[in-house]
Amino acid sequence: MSVAGWVAIALLWLVIACLALVILALARQIGVLHERLPQVGALKLAQALTAGQPAPIVEVVDMSGTQRRIGGINPQARETLVVFISPTCPVCKSLLPSLRAIHRRERPVVEVVLASDGARLEHADFIERENLREFTYVLSEPLGLAYGAGRLPYAVLMDAGGIVRASGLVNSREHLDSLFEAKERGVASLQEFLDSSSREVA
């Protein structure tokens, strides 16, 4: 191989090394940026329930045939997390492990209610396929309308007295956790908390 060929190879290796260094620098900057960004909570919808107000009381029948009341005082003095999902929603399916963790982790125990509407057979297959028997699962279009579930997955967190504490679209585990964080901070959503903090700084 000629000297020119060896020089070309050396230059190519030099370019590759420079590109690798640039990629490492960009990866580091992305990590720094990620740490500086505030947590983004569940997105509030225009027709969402108002935090601090009693949740609508809706009588439903769950998939096991049991008559239930969503809203109002919880007989077991538990908080209630109502999550509106659909068997055809990939994001909804991705939230199921997080919902199981919340159901088992939170103390006092949080009652997780999965809600939807549509064909009963489709939802029965979904429950079996995803092993959702540990949750209360209800089909009720009036419940979705009363709770403002215009887009999915959508969640509403109520305290033991049936008071809405937080609500919003929940596309990830972080969004679900943000509902509990918003409840602890006494705001409807983390966006509301961040907005108020920004106004105080300004």
N, C-alpha and C positions, 0 to 999 in steps of 0.2 A: 504494500500500500504506500502511496506517495505521502510526502510530508503534508501536502494540502489536505489529504484525507484524514490524517491523524489530527490535524488542527481542527478540522470540521467536527470530528467526534468529540474532541476536548471541549469545543464551544457548546455542543449540544448538551454534554454533561453539566457544564456550567449553567446553562439555561435551566435545566431540570432542577439543579440544586437551588437556584434562585426562586423558581416557582414553588418548590417545597417550603422554603422559608416564608414566602408570601402567604401561602395557605396556612401555615402555623400561626403567623401573625394575625390573619383574619379570624381564625378559630378562637384565638385568645380574646380578640376584641368582641366577638359575638358573645363569649362567656361573660365578659365584663358588662356588656350592654344588658344581657339577660338578668344579671344580678341587680342592676340599677332600675329596671322596669318594675313598677308596682304590680302587685297581684291583680289580675283582672277577674272580677267576680261574675256571677251569673247575670246575664243581660236582662234588664227590665223591659217589659213590653208595655205599650201604651194602655192596653186594656187590663193590665195586671191588677191584682188585689192590692189594697193599701195596707202597708204594715201598721200594726197597732189597732186595726179594726177587726171585729169578729168575722171569721170566715163564714161564707154561706153554708147553711146546713142542708145537705142533700141526702135523701134516703136512697140507698142503692141495694142491689142484691149481688153478692160476690159470685165468683165462678163455682164455688162449692154449694151455692144455693142459700147461703146465710144472709138474712137481712141485716144491713149495716147502716150506720149513720156517719157520714163524713162531715166534719165540722162540729161545733159545740164542744162541751166538756167531755174529755176522754175518761171513760169509766175506770181505766187502769192508771190514771194520772200520768200518761205518757205524752211526749211530743209526737206529732204526726207529720211525716214527710210524704206528701202526695206527689207522685211522679207520673206524668202523662207520657206514654210511650206508644209505639206501634211495632208489630212484628216485622214490618217491612222497612223499618228505619235502622240502618247500620250503626248510627251513632247511639241509638237507644240500646242496642245490643252490647256495645262497647262499655256502657255504663253499668251493666249488671254486676260485674265483680265488685265495683265500688259500692253499689247499693247493698250487696251482701255484707261487705265490710262495715258499712255504717250500721246496718241492722244488728250486727254482732258486737260492734266495738263501742257504740255510744252508751254511756251510762249517765242518767237512767236510760233504759232502752227506748229507742225511737221506733215507733210503729211505721213501717214503710208500706205504703199503699200504691200499687201499680194500677193505673187507670188508662182506659182506652175506650174505643167503640168499634163497631163493625160486626162481622160474622163471628158467632160464638165458636164454631168449629175451628176456625183459623187460630183463635186465641187459645183454645184448648190444646191444639198441636204445639203452639208456641210455648205454653207452660210446660208441657212434657219435654219438648226438645231442649229447652234451656233450664229445666229443673227449677221452676219458680214456685213450687208449692209452699215454700216457707213464707211467701209474701201474701198479703191480702190483694187479690186481683179482681178488679171490677170493670164491667162494661157499662158505661153510662154517658150518653151524649149530653144530657142536662148537667152533669157534673163538670164536663169540660167547658161548657158554655158559662156556667156560674163562676168558674175559677179562672176564666180568661185564657184558656190554653189554645191560643191561636196558632202556635208553632210548636214543634216537638224537637227534642225532649224538653218538657217544661215542668218545673217543680214548685211546690208551695210548702213552706215549713210553718207549722202551727204549734203553739205551745199546748200544755195540757188543758188550758181553758178554752181552746178553740180560737185563740187570737192569732192572726197572721203575723209572723215575725220576719219572714223574708220570702221572696219569690223571684223567678226569672228563668230564662233559658239556661239549660245545663248541658254543655257539650263535652265536659270532661270531669275527671275526679276533682280538679281544682275548683271548678264551678260549683259542684255539690258542697265541697268543704266551705266555700265562700258563703253559702246560705247560713251555716252555723256561725261563721265568723261575723256576719252581718248581724245575726241575732244577738251575739255577745256584745257587739258595739252599739246596739240599740238603733240600727239604721235599717232601711228597707233593702239595701244592697250595698256592696262595696263601692260601686260607682258613686252612690250618694255620699258615702264617707269620704272618698277621695275628692269629690267635687267640693264638699264643705271644707276639707283641709286646704284645698287650693285657694278657696276664697279667703280663708283666715290668713294664709301666707301673703296673699295679694294685699 
